Amino acid sequence: MSMKIRLARGGSKKRPHYAIVASDSRMPRDGRFIEKLGTYNPLLAKDSEDRVKMDVERIQYWLGQGAQPTDRVARFLEAAGVKEKTERKNMKKAEPGKKAKARAEERAKKAAPADAE
């Protein structure tokens, strides 16, 4: 049985509240879980102590049992000092595509002779 430490959403529409849970990876996001390990309230200020609450001892137990944290939970664990930081991929989403780069080069070429005069 592959285990995940992940977020289970609660709360009403536009008012999310998450529970940090240990569950079987085959279960649905908000479905059955084995143990509740903490809470996450994204509506609170980022510097608030109540924004993320975790039972660190139980999380370390589940990590020792082979549970894999999701990306968001892994960031919480890194911030708490439970897990060492991992390097993530920079997907370069803000970088323009090939056609946009080509158009920018053409504009630069046209502007260069005008600037030389």
C-alpha positions in Angstrom: 0.0 0.0 0.0 1.6 3.3 -1.1 1.0 6.1 1.4 0.7 9.8 0.8 0.8 12.7 3.2 -1.4 15.2 1.5 -4.1 17.9 1.9 -7.8 17.1 2.2 -10.0 20.1 1.5 -12.8 21.1 3.8 -14.7 24.4 4.3 -17.3 26.0 2.1 -17.1 27.5 -1.3 -14.4 30.2 -1.5 -13.5 29.6 2.1 -11.0 26.7 2.0 -9.6 24.9 5.0 -7.3 21.9 4.6 -6.4 18.9 6.8 -3.0 17.4 6.5 -3.7 13.7 6.4 -1.9 10.3 5.9 -3.9 8.3 3.4 -3.6 5.5 0.9 -2.7 7.0 -2.5 -5.6 5.2 -4.2 -8.2 7.0 -2.0 -9.9 10.2 -3.3 -8.5 13.6 -2.1 -11.3 14.3 0.4 -12.1 10.6 1.0 -10.9 8.1 3.5 -7.7 8.7 5.4 -5.8 6.8 8.0 -4.7 9.7 10.3 -5.1 13.5 10.6 -1.6 15.0 11.0 -2.4 18.7 11.1 -4.3 21.6 9.5 -3.7 24.4 6.9 -5.8 27.5 6.7 -4.7 29.6 3.6 -7.0 32.4 4.6 -4.8 33.4 7.5 -1.8 35.8 7.2 1.4 34.1 6.1 3.2 35.0 9.3 0.3 33.6 11.5 1.2 30.6 13.7 -2.2 29.1 13.1 -1.8 29.0 9.3 -0.1 25.7 9.3 -0.3 23.3 12.3 1.4 19.9 12.1 2.1 17.0 14.5 5.7 16.7 13.5 6.4 13.5 15.4 3.6 11.6 13.6 4.7 13.0 10.3 8.2 11.8 10.9 6.8 8.4 11.8 4.8 8.2 8.5 7.9 9.4 6.5 9.8 6.6 8.2 7.1 4.1 7.0 7.7 5.2 3.4 4.9 7.8 3.0 5.5 10.4 0.3 4.5 14.0 0.9 2.8 15.9 -1.9 4.6 19.1 -3.2 2.6 21.5 -1.0 3.1 19.4 2.1 6.8 19.0 1.3 7.1 22.8 1.3 5.4 22.9 4.8 7.9 20.3 6.0 10.8 22.2 4.6 9.7 25.4 6.3 9.3 23.5 9.6 12.8 22.0 9.2 11.6 18.4 9.1 12.8 17.7 5.6 15.8 19.1 3.7 15.1 21.5 0.8 14.9 19.9 -2.6 15.6 21.7 -5.9 12.5 22.1 -8.0 12.2 22.5 -11.7 11.9 26.0 -13.0 9.3 25.6 -15.8 10.1 29.0 -17.3 6.4 29.8 -17.8 7.0 33.5 -18.2 9.5 33.0 -21.1 8.0 33.8 -24.5 7.5 31.2 -27.1 9.5 30.7 -30.4 7.2 33.0 -32.5 7.2 35.8 -30.0 11.0 35.6 -29.7 11.2 35.8 -33.5 8.9 38.8 -33.7 11.0 40.6 -31.0 14.2 39.9 -33.0 12.6 41.3 -36.2 11.5 44.4 -34.3 15.0 44.8 -32.9 16.5 44.5 -36.5 14.1 47.1 -37.9 14.8 49.5 -35.0 18.6 49.1 -35.3 19.0 50.8 -38.7 16.7 53.6 -37.6 18.7 54.2 -34.5 22.0 54.2 -36.5 20.9 57.2 -38.6 
